[in-house]
Amino acid sequence: MNMIISISAAAQPQGANRCTGMLVRLTLFTVTAIAIAYAAHMFFGSIIFAAAEEDASAIVLRDIYKNERHELSGIVMVPSTCHDLTVRAKDIDARSTAIILETWEQPFASACDKAPTPRAIHVTAFGPEGLDLRGMQDGAWVPLTIIETRN
């Protein structure tokens, strides 16, 4: 005669208690998943935004090189529609040239859109192929991205 007796310290939930427990676990899982997703978005989103912002600060110039002459062209953002831009090339030494960009506000402009505005630039620098080009905008050094082409 074999008799199996099962003794349990906790009563097994039945009916409504079982559904309540399932809903509590599902709610905890959902809240935890949302919190983890939000934390990941804040962490990785700020990294991606910082990388994009860093790339946006570089000035991209196309360099057409021919006979010791670099024809540089590109687009630069100025603070508003009332701002203009002057650009010039200044030799630093035989192998380096600074591209100097200076913005200034038009004195008699009345209605200005304060949104950043693109301005086309064209400048010529003289020097050998592989000339080291450095950028300066309003007295601060800025990174340049040079796209070299030959003509």
Backbone hydrogen bonds, N-H to C=O, Kabsch-Sander energy under -0.5 kcal/mol:
donor,donor_aa,acceptor,acceptor_aa,energy
3,M,1,M,-0.5
5,I,3,M,-0.6
6,S,4,I,-0.5
7,I,5,I,-0.6
8,S,6,S,-0.5
17,N,14,Q,-1.6
19,C,15,G,-1.5
20,T,16,A,-2.2
21,G,17,N,-2.1
22,M,18,R,-1.9
23,L,19,C,-2.3
24,V,20,T,-2.2
25,R,21,G,-2.3
26,L,22,M,-2.4
27,T,23,L,-2.3
28,L,24,V,-2.5
29,F,25,R,-2.4
30,T,26,L,-2.3
31,V,27,T,-2.6
32,T,28,L,-2.4
33,A,29,F,-2.6
34,I,30,T,-2.3
35,A,31,V,-2.3
36,I,32,T,-2.4
37,A,33,A,-2.4
38,Y,34,I,-2.5
39,A,35,A,-2.3
40,A,36,I,-2.5
41,H,37,A,-2.4
42,M,38,Y,-2.5
43,F,39,A,-2.4
44,F,40,A,-2.8
45,G,40,A,-0.5
45,G,41,H,-2.1
46,S,42,M,-1.4
47,I,43,F,-1.3
48,I,44,F,-2.3
49,F,45,G,-2.5
50,A,46,S,-2.2
51,A,47,I,-2.2
52,A,48,I,-2.4
53,E,49,F,-2.7
54,E,50,A,-2.2
55,D,51,A,-1.9
56,A,52,A,-1.8
57,S,53,E,-0.9
57,S,54,E,-0.6
58,A,55,D,-1.0
59,I,143,P,-2.5
60,V,58,A,-0.6
61,L,59,I,-0.5
61,L,145,T,-2.9
62,R,73,S,-3.3
63,D,61,L,-0.5
63,D,147,I,-3.0
64,I,62,R,-0.6
64,I,71,E,-2.5
65,Y,63,D,-0.7
65,Y,149,T,-2.3
66,K,69,R,-2.2
69,R,66,K,-0.6
70,H,125,A,-3.5
71,E,64,I,-2.6
71,E,69,R,-0.6
72,L,70,H,-0.8
72,L,123,V,-3.1
73,S,62,R,-1.7
74,G,121,I,-1.8
75,I,60,V,-0.6
76,V,119,R,-2.9
78,V,117,T,-3.1
81,T,113,D,-2.0
83,H,80,S,-1.2
84,D,104,W,-3.2
86,T,102,E,-2.6
88,R,100,I,-1.9
90,K,98,A,-2.7
92,I,96,S,-2.4
93,D,96,S,-1.7
96,S,93,D,-0.7
97,T,132,D,-2.7
98,A,90,K,-3.2
99,I,134,R,-3.6
100,I,88,R,-3.0
100,I,98,A,-0.7
101,L,99,I,-0.6
101,L,136,M,-3.4
102,E,86,T,-2.7
104,W,84,D,-1.9
106,Q,82,C,-3.5
109,A,106,Q,-1.0
112,C,110,S,-0.7
114,K,112,C,-0.6
117,T,78,V,-2.5
119,R,76,V,-2.7
121,I,74,G,-2.8
123,V,72,L,-2.5
125,A,70,H,-2.5
127,G,68,E,-1.7
131,L,128,P,-1.0
132,D,95,R,-2.8
133,L,131,L,-0.8
134,R,97,T,-2.4
135,G,142,V,-0.8
136,M,99,I,-2.5
137,Q,140,A,-2.9
138,D,101,L,-2.8
138,D,136,M,-0.5
140,A,137,Q,-1.6
142,V,135,G,-2.1
145,T,59,I,-3.0
146,I,144,L,-0.6
147,I,61,L,-2.8
147,I,145,T,-0.5
148,E,146,I,-0.7
149,T,63,D,-3.0
151,N,65,Y,-1.5
